[in-house]
Amino acid sequence: MTLTETIDLGVRVGSLHLANPIGTASGTYGKGLEFQSFYDVSRLGCVVVKTITTEPRAGNPPPRLAEAAGGLLNSIGLPNPGAEAYIEKILPKLRTLGAPLVINIAGHDIKDFAILAARFAREEGIAAFELNMSCPNVSNGLDYSTDPKVAKEVLKRVRAETDLPLIAKLSPNVTDIRPIAEAAVAGGADAISAINTLVGIVIDWRKKKPVLGRGYGGLSGPCIKPVALRIVRQIYETVDVPVIGIGGIQDADDVMEYLLAGATAVQVGTSNYYRPNAALEILEGLPERIASLGATSVREIIGTLEMP
């Protein structure tokens, strides 16, 4: 029996069982179909698709990407064909991926979140919803995760439409994320994913203009990991639902940091851009690291960080 076979990597997010804690971050993995030529996507714990909206969206004006020290600034927006076209043309292909499928949705208002959830809940092959309440690259995108009352209402309205697990994706662009997380859980969230990107700007001083077409963008990558780890720990200490850690994960060591901080699972994001095999390589590195702590399962080490 190999080391991989002796380590139990399974975790639960609400009623959803994941074979391992490695998922993909919405917006960085396309539909998942693009990665099938690199490895067997079904080996991942889950695939989180790019955000879907009710109506088609073209996304933001270019340039949409700008490098920053230790990270990447993006202003992609939420380009997608709209819910009906997605269900008709893309969802059938996603069902073939083999990994649990998490549909990420964003409404233009609270009612629209509920409408989207209700529409997708009627389709087969969907394991959970991630609610994009925190996109910094669209108008009003942050409104749903900066006010506890609004966050709670979004979850309540969506929860009334589906029994599928609900993951609230929250923004770090607040003074204190803990009241937002508490409100989301009170509204019906089964898990919290954190963090979405930090708002930033890259400037071309010679042109006296921002590099990105929309001006501001969302910062991701290794440079945000210390912030993300701090927030994951704070949420873990505050609410009694699983936390999904996102931000700067490049290897299995990064995942171990998130697990100890309190994350039940993680999402690999920016790494997918420059290492298409990143998520699988990270997964394959986990058993050895878990065993090195004398543990035989992921669950044994979650939240075991010894704070001073």
Secondary structure, DSSP 8 states (H G I E B T S, - for coil): --HHHHSB--EEETTEEESSSEEE-TTSSTTSGGGTTTS-GGGSS-EE---B-SS-B----S--EEEETTEEEE-----B--HHHIIIIIHHHHTTS-S-EEEEE--SSHHHHHHHHHHHHTSTT--EEEEE---TTSTTTTGGGT-HHHHHHHHHHHHTT--S-EEEE--S-SS-SHHHHHHHHHHT-SEEEE---EEEE-EETTTTEESBTTBEEEEESGGGHHHHHHHHHHHHHH-SS-EEEES---SHHHHHHHHHHTEEEEEE-THHHH-TTHHHHHHHHHHHHHHHTT-SBGGGTTT-----
